[in-house]
Amino acid sequence: MEQFKGQPRLPKFAVPKRYSIRLKPDLIACKFAGSVSIDLDIVSDTRFIALNAAELSVDAASVSFTHSSKVFKPSKVEIFDEDGVLVLEFGETLPIGLGVLAIGFEGILNDKMKGFFRSTYEHNSEKKNMAVTQFQPVDARRCFPCWDEPAWKATFKIILDDVPSELVALSNMPVGEEKVDGHMKTVTYQESPIMSTYLVAIVVGLFDYIEDHTSDGVIVRVYCPVGKADQGKFALDLAVRTLEFYKDYFSVPYSLPKLDMVAIPDFLGAMENYGLVTYQESALLFDEQNSAAANKQMVSTAVTHELAHQWFGISNFLLSDNVTACSSGYKLEQRSNYRDTKAEMEQFKGQPRLPKFAVPKRYSIRLKPDLIACKFAGSVSIDLDIVSDTRFIALNAAELSVDAASVSFTHSSKVFKPSKVEIFDEDGVLVLEFGETLPIGLGVLAIGFEGILNDKMKGFFRSTYEHNSEKKNMAVTQFQPVDARRCFPCWDEPAWKATFKIILDDVPSELVALSNMPVGEEKVDGHMKTVTYQESPIMSTYLVAIVVGLFDYIEDHTSDGVIVRVYCPVGKADQGKFALDLAVRTLEFYKDYFSVPYSLPKLDMVAIPDFLGAMENYGLVTYQESALLFDEQNSAAANKQMVSTAVTHELAHQWFGNLVTMEWWTHLWLNEGFATWVSYLVTDSLFPEWKVWTQFVDESARGLKLDGLEESHPIEVEINHAAEVDEIFDSISYRKGASIIRMLQSYLGAECFQKSLASYIRKHASSNTFTEDLWAALEEISGEPVNKLMNSWTQQMGYPVISVKVKDQKLQFDQTQFYSSGSQGDGQWIVPITLCCGSYDVHKRFLLRNKSESLDIKEFLGCSLAEKGCRSANNKNNALCSWIKVNLDQTGFYRVIYSDELLAALRNVIEKKDLSATDRYGILDDSFALSMARQQSFASLLTLLDAYREELDYTVLSNLIAICYKLARIAADAVPELLNLIKQSFISLFQYSAEKLGWEPKPGESHLDSMRRGEILTALAVFGHDPTINEASRRFREFLDNRNTPVLPPDIRKAVYVAVMQRVSMSNRWGYESLLRVYREADLSEEKSRIIKSLASCPDPSIVLEVLNLLLSSEVRVQDAARGLSSVSREGRETALTWLKDNWEHISKTWGSGFIIASFVSAVVSPLASFEKVKEVDEFFKVHPTPSITRTLKQSIERVQINAKWVQSVQGETDLADVLNELAYRKD
């Protein structure tokens, strides 16, 4: 079968003569089913039939070839997606002569404006779909299997089934027969004359039309949007006159009995389909009252051009366009992706995406990194398919010096040199202008270039490490999202997939040199070596990876032979053992879960000293050291879980993201949301004792926090420039994405969901997808209207708060859009409501489709609600339940506000521990958010917190602690005179859990107990609990004397370090200087990170300033600097803002774009809590505009406004002191 891969054209041992095509478009589900019978002449001995098919699901069981009543069934059916070729292998040689090839298939009505696609329009204020084809140049194969080359002409008999009877259904030929059956009809068209596949056309939609005819009886119609038929009059008159002109000029009459011209809402330019010409609306419609004269001329240009194609467009693609351009007088700009050849270089500036007139197929890259001079040289040869007439090639390049003399494009031995080479730095675009139009077809683009190994952790950068007390550089890549262009010129968008052949020259022979694929050849020449890697499968540029440095490694393999290695700093290989074992088990899990094996021969995971998080590069995953390495002696339990989260997340990307890739960054959540969700799935399977699905609610809560801002964004967010991409790698794409996936899985069921995902991956392997592709896969298996259900969750930002109250034994549900600011939005969702009444045994679910809905409790739940006394009782006639909990186990992405009576009942149930941990978490988190939004009082929230006095679950307790930190900050600004009472009440709140745990680990205690101990002790220290601080100081002194002492195990080190810093001041610097010494002596990145976070917790602003200055020094790695900023104490907030402003020039120059600078701004600005600070921040950034952080800055300022409003609200609560006195000194 492999012989058919990568071929420019189809083999010639079979010739199609006639196609009989049946299609059934589903305009609701946006998919279609079909069958094709092809009269096929076998002209030479063969066991194979090779034809074109792309993005179709072929039913292998339906495929047959019939010759003289003998039926041949293929032994193998395979689609080579990269080539768009379907190969059928038969067990015997097929007989020479005519036969019939039959194939059944299904496909998606895509939104890519090619193949069989959907366009949207409005009718009676309702959004509807129409089905349209656009087959030129090579996209008929996306509608039906065919010989999709212009030379393979045949006749076509087309039938459309199950067309809604009110719709217009058009094809190349007139309707032969139309049968109506109820609301549906079957439309059969007359058979066409012979023509190429790219000229076949179908349109199904709602239109009005006007009609005329030529002098020899050709019926001409213009189909317009309903109510706009008058706008087609100019084009209709012009078409009739043009057909008459061409008939006389060419002395050949128009060859079909009719000509339809149709205005399509979503279309680019126009297309000359035989007898059914399609146009973008502005190229066909002319409004006498509102259209400009220039538009009239554009309509004339388009119509005369496309009608010329009815004569010239039959035999040769290039000839047809050149001649038509002459006959119509002017070539319509950008018709079918063609660009005006007179356009200037400026047209490529400021565009969201690259033009589509050239398609990269293969990259051959040579790089020579110089680790001493911190620079690199390189060359790239790109196999490039020119698909449209152009004098330009536009691709991506940034921060590279391109050698203009080296640039060339070679086609069939002819070399084209550019007349102009220009890089638009702001857009990261390299434009090559040639003196003549480049030939259609495959050629090779060659470019030489140089660059800098930067220190910004993006593109091709340097990271530093120590070996034998000497500081050295390593070279590392980080290309996601749009930084491959900083290493080599390329088409740096996810949809431009290609294969990659990589060679590294002049690598010091003692270093490890890694890339995505295994080494194919290594040649050593003295102290240097050249490393050649095997060619990769097709993938996006952001997944290409290179690492050159000094490492040790450990190795294992999966059951099917995939070699897995973990590369660690020299001497630390043992710290990679946990990740290695985890990776092997995770690959096995995903192989089974997705029913698709890992697709590369090896998987390397590498610990990088200077790195932020982790990156899923295909076959070469890179991690910051603390996300991959685990030291059994010195790493905390929390770090073990962090390693697990990172490894399972990145390995999930080898399927979701690498094998199946989002088409554009708008659909980033398909990568990140799924990797986040499925990483919990595998972790729960491997470590059930960690209770990670309980911990998952913290992911949802963080998504809810960001999505509660008015400056949030939808999951599917429009990206109009590469500079915007970094800012959407946030809690919306990751955590909200994962949360709605969990919500959907809960609604559809785990088994159905798994089957759908496996089908989705198999179908779209090695290709790019849109969100709708996933919905289609889920709909197909589940039968549920997933697209309709989920669009409200992915295409609008925010989420609802569900108000629940009881009146007269009826449950009243109301949904409004929740904003943390207290404002009300106008969003509306289809909400999967789950609830239980009095017991988890009495539970129900329903879809809340409207703003409000009322349910009879007895009818719906089979019980009644005890309206007074919050009691539980049962009798034979009437079951009473005392409480109702909505959003069971927090599987829904929404908040719930209960009436006072219902909330009081839940508070009692929390105290009795009758609710699950996830539900206890949900009630707590929703109440906190509602208090912040000033929909519940601060005092009522404090009263609710008291119900958690004996809370022992790690996840609930961790959130309780985080909430208390926030409440203490707000109280300090609102009612500083009550701050000590607030702190005392929180100490009282955590006393029970702290006493249960103690300082010393107990034999057999759980992973979660270890994590809980560290958080509880840290909280007590922050709130000033003297016994905790005293004990921590004692242990720290002992640790300073003996670093191997057992009194300071890793799980409590952060708590001890934070406690020590609480008593540090300018007059008592001992703790700070001692901890700084520990930092400088530490060899474990995890230890350095926790010390940096602890240092910033000091309450003395002068010490905080010293720590902030330390963060900008070479002593602290960038990823730790960002974390240190997020840990600044309440007292140090204003110091941090002043520091940020004073150092902004340095910060913006060093990290001018990307996650680092955004995290700096968010960490410093968001905790502020006054309107004066809002004004100060706003004025500063008006003077220092930074486009790459626009969204982050708006979100941060909004958080300050929310805090300021909350402070004002708390100041108005007159009963707060009484509530605090009761809580702070409560005796159990």
Beta strands, then each sheet from edge to edge (+ up, - down):
strand 1: 14-26
strand 2: 31-42
strand 3: 48-52
strand 4: 56-67
strand 5: 70-72
strand 6: 74-80
strand 7: 85-90
strand 8: 97-108
strand 9: 115-123
strand 10: 126-134
strand 11: 155-164
strand 12: 168-171
strand 13: 175-181
strand 14: 184-189
strand 15: 202-205
strand 16: 208-213
strand 17: 219-224
strand 18: 258-264
strand 19: 270-271
strand 20: 276-280
strand 21: 358-370
strand 22: 375-386
strand 23: 392-396
strand 24: 400-411
strand 25: 414-416
strand 26: 418-424
strand 27: 429-434
strand 28: 441-452
strand 29: 459-467
strand 30: 470-478
strand 31: 499-508
strand 32: 512-515
strand 33: 519-525
strand 34: 528-533
strand 35: 546-549
strand 36: 552-557
strand 37: 563-568
strand 38: 602-608
strand 39: 614-615
strand 40: 620-624
strand 41: 660-662
strand 42: 767-769
strand 43: 800-807
strand 44: 810-818
strand 45: 824-825
strand 46: 831-837
strand 47: 843-848
strand 48: 852-856
strand 49: 864-865
strand 50: 873-874
strand 51: 879-881
strand 52: 884-886
strand 53: 895-898
sheet 1: 5+ 4- 8+ 2- 1+ 11+ 14- 13+
sheet 2: 3+ 7- 6+
sheet 3: 9+ 10- 15+ 12-
sheet 4: 16+ 17- 18- 20- 19+
sheet 5: 25+ 24- 28+ 22- 21+ 31+ 34- 33+
sheet 6: 23+ 27- 26+
sheet 7: 29+ 30- 35+ 32-
sheet 8: 36+ 37- 38- 40- 39+
sheet 9: 41+ 42+
sheet 10: 45+ 44- 43+ 53+
sheet 11: 45+ 44- 48+
sheet 12: 47+ 46- 52+
sheet 13: 49+ 51+ 50-
end
